[in-house]
Amino acid sequence: MKDMKAHLELLRVQIAECERLQKAAKSQIKRDVFTRLLVRYRAIATELEQAIAKMPPAPVAFPGRKTPEPLPKEEQE
């Protein structure tokens, strides 16, 4: 799932960059291209978010095991 979250973060960066480029575009053709890219990137990001939400939680390595308490520090002279 770590790879899915990393890819989702990459998509979010790409979405932000497309939004920036769309606003800065001087021609209507460029604005339209970035608008279409935004629609696709957002759809993919939504699908990825839904898939991540459906993933089962990571298994616990040692179920029921208590976390050990730290060892006492020895007094220094």
PDB file of N, CA, C and O in Angstrom:
ATOM      1  N   MET A   1       0.832  -1.193   0.000  1.00  0.00           N
ATOM      2  CA  MET A   1       0.000   0.000   0.000  1.00  0.00           C
ATOM      3  C   MET A   1       0.875   1.254   0.000  1.00  0.00           C
ATOM      4  O   MET A   1       0.437   2.325  -0.420  1.00  0.00           O
ATOM      5  N   LYS A   2       2.103   1.113   0.470  1.00  0.00           N
ATOM      6  CA  LYS A   2       3.002   2.265   0.507  1.00  0.00           C
ATOM      7  C   LYS A   2       3.235   2.819  -0.901  1.00  0.00           C
ATOM      8  O   LYS A   2       3.307   4.032  -1.098  1.00  0.00           O
ATOM      9  N   ASP A   3       3.351   1.907  -1.881  1.00  0.00           N
ATOM     10  CA  ASP A   3       3.559   2.352  -3.258  1.00  0.00           C
ATOM     11  C   ASP A   3       2.332   3.063  -3.807  1.00  0.00           C
ATOM     12  O   ASP A   3       2.456   4.002  -4.594  1.00  0.00           O
ATOM     13  N   MET A   4       1.149   2.621  -3.395  1.00  0.00           N
ATOM     14  CA  MET A   4      -0.085   3.281  -3.844  1.00  0.00           C
ATOM     15  C   MET A   4      -0.176   4.690  -3.270  1.00  0.00           C
ATOM     16  O   MET A   4      -0.580   5.620  -3.968  1.00  0.00           O
ATOM     17  N   LYS A   5       0.193   4.850  -2.015  1.00  0.00           N
ATOM     18  CA  LYS A   5       0.163   6.178  -1.393  1.00  0.00           C
ATOM     19  C   LYS A   5       1.199   7.095  -2.027  1.00  0.00           C
ATOM     20  O   LYS A   5       0.953   8.289  -2.200  1.00  0.00           O
ATOM     21  N   ALA A   6       2.353   6.542  -2.374  1.00  0.00           N
ATOM     22  CA  ALA A   6       3.389   7.347  -3.036  1.00  0.00           C
ATOM     23  C   ALA A   6       2.904   7.806  -4.414  1.00  0.00           C
ATOM     24  O   ALA A   6       3.137   8.947  -4.812  1.00  0.00           O
ATOM     25  N   HIS A   7       2.235   6.916  -5.129  1.00  0.00           N
ATOM     26  CA  HIS A   7       1.720   7.289  -6.447  1.00  0.00           C
ATOM     27  C   HIS A   7       0.607   8.324  -6.327  1.00  0.00           C
ATOM     28  O   HIS A   7       0.502   9.226  -7.158  1.00  0.00           O
ATOM     29  N   LEU A   8      -0.219   8.196  -5.301  1.00  0.00           N
ATOM     30  CA  LEU A   8      -1.270   9.184  -5.069  1.00  0.00           C
ATOM     31  C   LEU A   8      -0.657  10.557  -4.797  1.00  0.00           C
ATOM     32  O   LEU A   8      -1.152  11.567  -5.296  1.00  0.00           O
ATOM     33  N   GLU A   9       0.399  10.596  -4.024  1.00  0.00           N
ATOM     34  CA  GLU A   9       1.072  11.871  -3.752  1.00  0.00           C
ATOM     35  C   GLU A   9       1.644  12.462  -5.044  1.00  0.00           C
ATOM     36  O   GLU A   9       1.573  13.672  -5.258  1.00  0.00           O
ATOM     37  N   LEU A  10       2.205  11.618  -5.892  1.00  0.00           N
ATOM     38  CA  LEU A  10       2.721  12.078  -7.180  1.00  0.00           C
ATOM     39  C   LEU A  10       1.590  12.648  -8.038  1.00  0.00           C
ATOM     40  O   LEU A  10       1.762  13.681  -8.687  1.00  0.00           O
ATOM     41  N   LEU A  11       0.452  11.986  -8.042  1.00  0.00           N
ATOM     42  CA  LEU A  11      -0.699  12.500  -8.796  1.00  0.00           C
ATOM     43  C   LEU A  11      -1.138  13.860  -8.272  1.00  0.00           C
ATOM     44  O   LEU A  11      -1.467  14.752  -9.053  1.00  0.00           O
ATOM     45  N   ARG A  12      -1.145  14.019  -6.971  1.00  0.00           N
ATOM     46  CA  ARG A  12      -1.534  15.316  -6.388  1.00  0.00           C
ATOM     47  C   ARG A  12      -0.578  16.432  -6.810  1.00  0.00           C
ATOM     48  O   ARG A  12      -1.000  17.562  -7.058  1.00  0.00           O
ATOM     49  N   VAL A  13       0.695  16.108  -6.888  1.00  0.00           N
ATOM     50  CA  VAL A  13       1.690  17.093  -7.358  1.00  0.00           C
ATOM     51  C   VAL A  13       1.422  17.430  -8.823  1.00  0.00           C
ATOM     52  O   VAL A  13       1.479  18.595  -9.217  1.00  0.00           O
ATOM     53  N   GLN A  14       1.129  16.406  -9.626  1.00  0.00           N
ATOM     54  CA  GLN A  14       0.846  16.638 -11.042  1.00  0.00           C
ATOM     55  C   GLN A  14      -0.432  17.460 -11.221  1.00  0.00           C
ATOM     56  O   GLN A  14      -0.505  18.311 -12.107  1.00  0.00           O
ATOM     57  N   ILE A  15      -1.421  17.210 -10.394  1.00  0.00           N
ATOM     58  CA  ILE A  15      -2.667  17.986 -10.459  1.00  0.00           C
ATOM     59  C   ILE A  15      -2.388  19.454 -10.152  1.00  0.00           C
ATOM     60  O   ILE A  15      -2.875  20.344 -10.850  1.00  0.00           O
ATOM     61  N   ALA A  16      -1.608  19.702  -9.113  1.00  0.00           N
ATOM     62  CA  ALA A  16      -1.267  21.081  -8.754  1.00  0.00           C
ATOM     63  C   ALA A  16      -0.493  21.765  -9.878  1.00  0.00           C
ATOM     64  O   ALA A  16      -0.719  22.940 -10.168  1.00  0.00           O
ATOM     65  N   GLU A  17       0.410  21.034 -10.503  1.00  0.00           N
ATOM     66  CA  GLU A  17       1.200  21.609 -11.600  1.00  0.00           C
ATOM     67  C   GLU A  17       0.302  21.899 -12.808  1.00  0.00           C
ATOM     68  O   GLU A  17       0.457  22.936 -13.453  1.00  0.00           O
ATOM     69  N   CYS A  18      -0.615  21.012 -13.114  1.00  0.00           N
ATOM     70  CA  CYS A  18      -1.548  21.250 -14.226  1.00  0.00           C
ATOM     71  C   CYS A  18      -2.432  22.463 -13.947  1.00  0.00           C
ATOM     72  O   CYS A  18      -2.702  23.257 -14.847  1.00  0.00           O
ATOM     73  N   GLU A  19      -2.878  22.605 -12.707  1.00  0.00           N
ATOM     74  CA  GLU A  19      -3.691  23.774 -12.352  1.00  0.00           C
ATOM     75  C   GLU A  19      -2.893  25.050 -12.556  1.00  0.00           C
ATOM     76  O   GLU A  19      -3.410  26.034 -13.085  1.00  0.00           O
ATOM     77  N   ARG A  20      -1.630  25.033 -12.135  1.00  0.00           N
ATOM     78  CA  ARG A  20      -0.776  26.206 -12.305  1.00  0.00           C
ATOM     79  C   ARG A  20      -0.583  26.521 -13.785  1.00  0.00           C
ATOM     80  O   ARG A  20      -0.701  27.674 -14.202  1.00  0.00           O
ATOM     81  N   LEU A  21      -0.287  25.493 -14.575  1.00  0.00           N
ATOM     82  CA  LEU A  21      -0.055  25.705 -16.003  1.00  0.00           C
ATOM     83  C   LEU A  21      -1.334  26.130 -16.723  1.00  0.00           C
ATOM     84  O   LEU A  21      -1.283  26.922 -17.664  1.00  0.00           O
ATOM     85  N   GLN A  22      -2.456  25.617 -16.293  1.00  0.00           N
ATOM     86  CA  GLN A  22      -3.733  25.996 -16.890  1.00  0.00           C
ATOM     87  C   GLN A  22      -4.007  27.483 -16.674  1.00  0.00           C
ATOM     88  O   GLN A  22      -4.442  28.182 -17.589  1.00  0.00           O
ATOM     89  N   LYS A  23      -3.750  27.953 -15.466  1.00  0.00           N
ATOM     90  CA  LYS A  23      -3.978  29.369 -15.165  1.00  0.00           C
ATOM     91  C   LYS A  23      -3.000  30.279 -15.899  1.00  0.00           C
ATOM     92  O   LYS A  23      -3.341  31.403 -16.269  1.00  0.00           O
ATOM     93  N   ALA A  24      -1.782  29.783 -16.108  1.00  0.00           N
ATOM     94  CA  ALA A  24      -0.757  30.606 -16.753  1.00  0.00           C
ATOM     95  C   ALA A  24      -0.814  30.546 -18.279  1.00  0.00           C
ATOM     96  O   ALA A  24      -0.188  31.365 -18.952  1.00  0.00           O
ATOM     97  N   ALA A  25      -1.553  29.591 -18.824  1.00  0.00           N
ATOM     98  CA  ALA A  25      -1.600  29.420 -20.283  1.00  0.00           C
ATOM     99  C   ALA A  25      -2.208  30.649 -20.956  1.00  0.00           C
ATOM    100  O   ALA A  25      -3.218  31.195 -20.514  1.00  0.00           O
ATOM    101  N   LYS A  26      -1.561  31.056 -22.029  1.00  0.00           N
ATOM    102  CA  LYS A  26      -2.035  32.242 -22.738  1.00  0.00           C
ATOM    103  C   LYS A  26      -2.982  31.883 -23.876  1.00  0.00           C
ATOM    104  O   LYS A  26      -3.773  32.721 -24.309  1.00  0.00           O
ATOM    105  N   SER A  27      -2.910  30.645 -24.365  1.00  0.00           N
ATOM    106  CA  SER A  27      -3.803  30.273 -25.461  1.00  0.00           C
ATOM    107  C   SER A  27      -4.917  29.356 -24.946  1.00  0.00           C
ATOM    108  O   SER A  27      -4.741  28.613 -23.981  1.00  0.00           O
ATOM    109  N   GLN A  28      -6.036  29.432 -25.604  1.00  0.00           N
ATOM    110  CA  GLN A  28      -7.189  28.612 -25.225  1.00  0.00           C
ATOM    111  C   GLN A  28      -6.887  27.130 -25.447  1.00  0.00           C
ATOM    112  O   GLN A  28      -7.367  26.279 -24.698  1.00  0.00           O
ATOM    113  N   ILE A  29      -6.102  26.826 -26.463  1.00  0.00           N
ATOM    114  CA  ILE A  29      -5.746  25.431 -26.747  1.00  0.00           C
ATOM    115  C   ILE A  29      -5.001  24.825 -25.562  1.00  0.00           C
ATOM    116  O   ILE A  29      -5.309  23.712 -25.136  1.00  0.00           O
ATOM    117  N   LYS A  30      -4.019  25.557 -25.027  1.00  0.00           N
ATOM    118  CA  LYS A  30      -3.270  25.059 -23.873  1.00  0.00           C
ATOM    119  C   LYS A  30      -4.162  24.921 -22.644  1.00  0.00           C
ATOM    120  O   LYS A  30      -4.070  23.941 -21.905  1.00  0.00           O
ATOM    121  N   ARG A  31      -5.018  25.904 -22.436  1.00  0.00           N
ATOM    122  CA  ARG A  31      -5.936  25.816 -21.290  1.00  0.00           C
ATOM    123  C   ARG A  31      -6.828  24.583 -21.406  1.00  0.00           C
ATOM    124  O   ARG A  31      -7.073  23.889 -20.420  1.00  0.00           O
ATOM    125  N   ASP A  32      -7.306  24.320 -22.608  1.00  0.00           N
ATOM    126  CA  ASP A  32      -8.167  23.152 -22.825  1.00  0.00           C
ATOM    127  C   ASP A  32      -7.416  21.841 -22.588  1.00  0.00           C
ATOM    128  O   ASP A  32      -7.960  20.905 -22.002  1.00  0.00           O
ATOM    129  N   VAL A  33      -6.191  21.781 -23.035  1.00  0.00           N
ATOM    130  CA  VAL A  33      -5.382  20.572 -22.817  1.00  0.00           C
ATOM    131  C   VAL A  33      -5.183  20.329 -21.328  1.00  0.00           C
ATOM    132  O   VAL A  33      -5.364  19.206 -20.856  1.00  0.00           O
ATOM    133  N   PHE A  34      -4.817  21.356 -20.590  1.00  0.00           N
ATOM    134  CA  PHE A  34      -4.597  21.180 -19.156  1.00  0.00           C
ATOM    135  C   PHE A  34      -5.901  20.888 -18.417  1.00  0.00           C
ATOM    136  O   PHE A  34      -5.894  20.190 -17.403  1.00  0.00           O
ATOM    137  N   THR A  35      -7.012  21.414 -18.914  1.00  0.00           N
ATOM    138  CA  THR A  35      -8.313  21.096 -18.317  1.00  0.00           C
ATOM    139  C   THR A  35      -8.613  19.611 -18.483  1.00  0.00           C
ATOM    140  O   THR A  35      -9.060  18.958 -17.540  1.00  0.00           O
ATOM    141  N   ARG A  36      -8.368  19.075 -19.681  1.00  0.00           N
ATOM    142  CA  ARG A  36      -8.605  17.644 -19.911  1.00  0.00           C
ATOM    143  C   ARG A  36      -7.665  16.787 -19.069  1.00  0.00           C
ATOM    144  O   ARG A  36      -8.078  15.759 -18.531  1.00  0.00           O
ATOM    145  N   LEU A  37      -6.415  17.200 -18.953  1.00  0.00           N
ATOM    146  CA  LEU A  37      -5.472  16.462 -18.099  1.00  0.00           C
ATOM    147  C   LEU A  37      -5.927  16.471 -16.646  1.00  0.00           C
ATOM    148  O   LEU A  37      -5.848  15.456 -15.955  1.00  0.00           O
ATOM    149  N   LEU A  38      -6.400  17.620 -16.191  1.00  0.00           N
ATOM    150  CA  LEU A  38      -6.883  17.719 -14.812  1.00  0.00           C
ATOM    151  C   LEU A  38      -8.042  16.760 -14.553  1.00  0.00           C
ATOM    152  O   LEU A  38      -8.090  16.101 -13.515  1.00  0.00           O
ATOM    153  N   VAL A  39      -8.959  16.687 -15.488  1.00  0.00           N
ATOM    154  CA  VAL A  39     -10.100  15.784 -15.328  1.00  0.00           C
ATOM    155  C   VAL A  39      -9.603  14.342 -15.197  1.00  0.00           C
ATOM    156  O   VAL A  39     -10.071  13.599 -14.334  1.00  0.00           O
ATOM    157  N   ARG A  40      -8.671  13.952 -16.038  1.00  0.00           N
ATOM    158  CA  ARG A  40      -8.155  12.581 -16.002  1.00  0.00           C
ATOM    159  C   ARG A  40      -7.352  12.314 -14.731  1.00  0.00           C
ATOM    160  O   ARG A  40      -7.553  11.293 -14.074  1.00  0.00           O
ATOM    161  N   TYR A  41      -6.448  13.224 -14.384  1.00  0.00           N
ATOM    162  CA  TYR A  41      -5.635  13.028 -13.176  1.00  0.00           C
ATOM    163  C   TYR A  41      -6.514  12.956 -11.927  1.00  0.00           C
ATOM    164  O   TYR A  41      -6.273  12.136 -11.042  1.00  0.00           O
ATOM    165  N   ARG A  42      -7.523  13.807 -11.858  1.00  0.00           N
ATOM    166  CA  ARG A  42      -8.416  13.789 -10.687  1.00  0.00           C
ATOM    167  C   ARG A  42      -9.209  12.486 -10.620  1.00  0.00           C
ATOM    168  O   ARG A  42      -9.422  11.943  -9.536  1.00  0.00           O
ATOM    169  N   ALA A  43      -9.648  11.981 -11.780  1.00  0.00           N
ATOM    170  CA  ALA A  43     -10.377  10.716 -11.804  1.00  0.00           C
ATOM    171  C   ALA A  43      -9.473   9.569 -11.334  1.00  0.00           C
ATOM    172  O   ALA A  43      -9.906   8.714 -10.561  1.00  0.00           O
ATOM    173  N   ILE A  44      -8.239   9.553 -11.794  1.00  0.00           N
ATOM    174  CA  ILE A  44      -7.299   8.518 -11.381  1.00  0.00           C
ATOM    175  C   ILE A  44      -7.013   8.632  -9.887  1.00  0.00           C
ATOM    176  O   ILE A  44      -6.963   7.622  -9.185  1.00  0.00           O
ATOM    177  N   ALA A  45      -6.827   9.846  -9.405  1.00  0.00           N
ATOM    178  CA  ALA A  45      -6.565  10.052  -7.977  1.00  0.00           C
ATOM    179  C   ALA A  45      -7.744   9.579  -7.130  1.00  0.00           C
ATOM    180  O   ALA A  45      -7.553   8.979  -6.072  1.00  0.00           O
ATOM    181  N   THR A  46      -8.960   9.851  -7.597  1.00  0.00           N
ATOM    182  CA  THR A  46     -10.149   9.407  -6.873  1.00  0.00           C
ATOM    183  C   THR A  46     -10.216   7.881  -6.829  1.00  0.00           C
ATOM    184  O   THR A  46     -10.512   7.304  -5.783  1.00  0.00           O
ATOM    185  N   GLU A  47      -9.943   7.229  -7.951  1.00  0.00           N
ATOM    186  CA  GLU A  47      -9.943   5.764  -7.992  1.00  0.00           C
ATOM    187  C   GLU A  47      -8.887   5.192  -7.051  1.00  0.00           C
ATOM    188  O   GLU A  47      -9.131   4.209  -6.352  1.00  0.00           O
ATOM    189  N   LEU A  48      -7.734   5.806  -7.040  1.00  0.00           N
ATOM    190  CA  LEU A  48      -6.646   5.343  -6.179  1.00  0.00           C
ATOM    191  C   LEU A  48      -6.996   5.533  -4.703  1.00  0.00           C
ATOM    192  O   LEU A  48      -6.722   4.659  -3.881  1.00  0.00           O
ATOM    193  N   GLU A  49      -7.597   6.666  -4.371  1.00  0.00           N
ATOM    194  CA  GLU A  49      -8.031   6.906  -2.988  1.00  0.00           C
ATOM    195  C   GLU A  49      -9.055   5.867  -2.553  1.00  0.00           C
ATOM    196  O   GLU A  49      -8.996   5.373  -1.427  1.00  0.00           O
ATOM    197  N   GLN A  50      -9.993   5.533  -3.434  1.00  0.00           N
ATOM    198  CA  GLN A  50     -11.003   4.535  -3.116  1.00  0.00           C
ATOM    199  C   GLN A  50     -10.378   3.151  -2.936  1.00  0.00           C
ATOM    200  O   GLN A  50     -10.769   2.400  -2.043  1.00  0.00           O
ATOM    201  N   ALA A  51      -9.418   2.822  -3.780  1.00  0.00           N
ATOM    202  CA  ALA A  51      -8.739   1.529  -3.661  1.00  0.00           C
ATOM    203  C   ALA A  51      -7.960   1.442  -2.346  1.00  0.00           C
ATOM    204  O   ALA A  51      -7.960   0.402  -1.689  1.00  0.00           O
ATOM    205  N   ILE A  52      -7.306   2.527  -1.972  1.00  0.00           N
ATOM    206  CA  ILE A  52      -6.550   2.549  -0.715  1.00  0.00           C
ATOM    207  C   ILE A  52      -7.505   2.383   0.466  1.00  0.00           C
ATOM    208  O   ILE A  52      -7.195   1.680   1.427  1.00  0.00           O
ATOM    209  N   ALA A  53      -8.663   3.031   0.390  1.00  0.00           N
ATOM    210  CA  ALA A  53      -9.640   2.934   1.478  1.00  0.00           C
ATOM    211  C   ALA A  53     -10.181   1.513   1.628  1.00  0.00           C
ATOM    212  O   ALA A  53     -10.543   1.106   2.732  1.00  0.00           O
ATOM    213  N   LYS A  54     -10.240   0.761   0.540  1.00  0.00           N
ATOM    214  CA  LYS A  54     -10.761  -0.608   0.578  1.00  0.00           C
ATOM    215  C   LYS A  54      -9.715  -1.634   1.021  1.00  0.00           C
ATOM    216  O   LYS A  54     -10.057  -2.768   1.356  1.00  0.00           O
ATOM    217  N   MET A  55      -8.449  -1.237   1.021  1.00  0.00           N
ATOM    218  CA  MET A  55      -7.377  -2.173   1.383  1.00  0.00           C
ATOM    219  C   MET A  55      -7.518  -2.577   2.842  1.00  0.00           C
ATOM    220  O   MET A  55      -7.820  -1.745   3.697  1.00  0.00           O
ATOM    221  N   PRO A  56      -7.296  -3.867   3.124  1.00  0.00           N
ATOM    222  CA  PRO A  56      -7.342  -4.287   4.525  1.00  0.00           C
ATOM    223  C   PRO A  56      -6.157  -3.694   5.280  1.00  0.00           C
ATOM    224  O   PRO A  56      -5.108  -3.434   4.690  1.00  0.00           O
ATOM    225  N   PRO A  57      -6.321  -3.482   6.577  1.00  0.00           N
ATOM    226  CA  PRO A  57      -5.196  -2.943   7.341  1.00  0.00           C
ATOM    227  C   PRO A  57      -4.035  -3.929   7.347  1.00  0.00           C
ATOM    228  O   PRO A  57      -4.224  -5.137   7.201  1.00  0.00           O
ATOM    229  N   ALA A  58      -2.858  -3.404   7.515  1.00  0.00           N
ATOM    230  CA  ALA A  58      -1.657  -4.241   7.553  1.00  0.00           C
ATOM    231  C   ALA A  58      -1.749  -5.188   8.747  1.00  0.00           C
ATOM    232  O   ALA A  58      -2.185  -4.782   9.824  1.00  0.00           O
ATOM    233  N   PRO A  59      -1.346  -6.431   8.570  1.00  0.00           N
ATOM    234  CA  PRO A  59      -1.414  -7.372   9.688  1.00  0.00           C
ATOM    235  C   PRO A  59      -0.435  -6.988  10.790  1.00  0.00           C
ATOM    236  O   PRO A  59       0.637  -6.437  10.538  1.00  0.00           O
ATOM    237  N   VAL A  60      -0.833  -7.294  12.006  1.00  0.00           N
ATOM    238  CA  VAL A  60       0.018  -7.024  13.156  1.00  0.00           C
ATOM    239  C   VAL A  60       1.007  -8.165  13.256  1.00  0.00           C
ATOM    240  O   VAL A  60       0.618  -9.330  13.172  1.00  0.00           O
ATOM    241  N   ALA A  61       2.282  -7.851  13.436  1.00  0.00           N
ATOM    242  CA  ALA A  61       3.327  -8.870  13.461  1.00  0.00           C
ATOM    243  C   ALA A  61       3.122  -9.858  14.608  1.00  0.00           C
ATOM    244  O   ALA A  61       3.240 -11.068  14.410  1.00  0.00           O
ATOM    245  N   PHE A  62       2.821  -9.366  15.778  1.00  0.00           N
ATOM    246  CA  PHE A  62       2.638 -10.214  16.951  1.00  0.00           C
ATOM    247  C   PHE A  62       1.357  -9.795  17.669  1.00  0.00           C
ATOM    248  O   PHE A  62       1.411  -9.019  18.623  1.00  0.00           O
ATOM    249  N   PRO A  63       0.206 -10.300  17.222  1.00  0.00           N
ATOM    250  CA  PRO A  63      -1.049  -9.872  17.844  1.00  0.00           C
ATOM    251  C   PRO A  63      -1.095 -10.243  19.327  1.00  0.00           C
ATOM    252  O   PRO A  63      -0.682 -11.329  19.732  1.00  0.00           O
ATOM    253  N   GLY A  64      -1.597  -9.328  20.101  1.00  0.00           N
ATOM    254  CA  GLY A  64      -1.737  -9.565  21.533  1.00  0.00           C
ATOM    255  C   GLY A  64      -0.481  -9.340  22.336  1.00  0.00           C
ATOM    256  O   GLY A  64      -0.522  -9.393  23.565  1.00  0.00           O
ATOM    257  N   ARG A  65       0.624  -9.093  21.685  1.00  0.00           N
ATOM    258  CA  ARG A  65       1.894  -8.894  22.385  1.00  0.00           C
ATOM    259  C   ARG A  65       1.964  -7.474  22.899  1.00  0.00           C
ATOM    260  O   ARG A  65       1.672  -6.521  22.177  1.00  0.00           O
ATOM    261  N   LYS A  66       2.354  -7.344  24.153  1.00  0.00           N
ATOM    262  CA  LYS A  66       2.497  -6.015  24.742  1.00  0.00           C
ATOM    263  C   LYS A  66       3.859  -5.446  24.374  1.00  0.00           C
ATOM    264  O   LYS A  66       4.838  -6.173  24.203  1.00  0.00           O
ATOM    265  N   THR A  67       3.890  -4.147  24.259  1.00  0.00           N
ATOM    266  CA  THR A  67       5.155  -3.477  23.992  1.00  0.00           C
ATOM    267  C   THR A  67       5.999  -3.543  25.255  1.00  0.00           C
ATOM    268  O   THR A  67       5.527  -3.163  26.327  1.00  0.00           O
ATOM    269  N   PRO A  68       7.237  -4.016  25.153  1.00  0.00           N
ATOM    270  CA  PRO A  68       8.054  -4.120  26.356  1.00  0.00           C
ATOM    271  C   PRO A  68       8.390  -2.745  26.917  1.00  0.00           C
ATOM    272  O   PRO A  68       8.544  -1.768  26.184  1.00  0.00           O
ATOM    273  N   GLU A  69       8.498  -2.703  28.231  1.00  0.00           N
ATOM    274  CA  GLU A  69       8.866  -1.445  28.872  1.00  0.00           C
ATOM    275  C   GLU A  69      10.365  -1.250  28.700  1.00  0.00           C
ATOM    276  O   GLU A  69      11.122  -2.219  28.653  1.00  0.00           O
ATOM    277  N   PRO A  70      10.793   0.011  28.606  1.00  0.00           N
ATOM    278  CA  PRO A  70      12.226   0.256  28.442  1.00  0.00           C
ATOM    279  C   PRO A  70      12.994  -0.206  29.679  1.00  0.00           C
ATOM    280  O   PRO A  70      12.479  -0.166  30.796  1.00  0.00           O
ATOM    281  N   LEU A  71      14.209  -0.635  29.465  1.00  0.00           N
ATOM    282  CA  LEU A  71      15.045  -1.068  30.572  1.00  0.00           C
ATOM    283  C   LEU A  71      15.423   0.153  31.403  1.00  0.00           C
ATOM    284  O   LEU A  71      15.594   1.247  30.865  1.00  0.00           O
ATOM    285  N   PRO A  72      15.554  -0.037  32.718  1.00  0.00           N
ATOM    286  CA  PRO A  72      15.948   1.111  33.557  1.00  0.00           C
ATOM    287  C   PRO A  72      17.376   1.521  33.238  1.00  0.00           C
ATOM    288  O   PRO A  72      18.245   0.687  32.983  1.00  0.00           O
ATOM    289  N   LYS A  73      17.591   2.833  33.260  1.00  0.00           N
ATOM    290  CA  LYS A  73      18.935   3.355  33.004  1.00  0.00           C
ATOM    291  C   LYS A  73      19.788   3.162  34.236  1.00  0.00           C
ATOM    292  O   LYS A  73      19.337   3.378  35.361  1.00  0.00           O
ATOM    293  N   GLU A  74      21.017   2.755  34.017  1.00  0.00           N
ATOM    294  CA  GLU A  74      21.929   2.579  35.131  1.00  0.00           C
ATOM    295  C   GLU A  74      22.410   3.943  35.578  1.00  0.00           C
ATOM    296  O   GLU A  74      22.649   4.843  34.773  1.00  0.00           O
ATOM    297  N   GLU A  75      22.543   4.067  36.877  1.00  0.00           N
ATOM    298  CA  GLU A  75      23.023   5.344  37.414  1.00  0.00           C
ATOM    299  C   GLU A  75      24.508   5.493  37.108  1.00  0.00           C
ATOM    300  O   GLU A  75      25.288   4.553  37.257  1.00  0.00           O
ATOM    301  N   GLN A  76      24.864   6.647  36.695  1.00  0.00           N
ATOM    302  CA  GLN A  76      26.264   6.921  36.375  1.00  0.00           C
ATOM    303  C   GLN A  76      26.936   7.561  37.575  1.00  0.00           C
ATOM    304  O   GLN A  76      26.335   8.385  38.264  1.00  0.00           O
ATOM    305  N   GLU A  77      28.166   7.188  37.824  1.00  0.00           N
ATOM    306  CA  GLU A  77      28.883   7.737  38.991  1.00  0.00           C
ATOM    307  C   GLU A  77      29.671   8.955  38.629  1.00  0.00           C
ATOM    308  O   GLU A  77      30.331   9.541  39.486  1.00  0.00           O
TER     309      GLU A  77
END
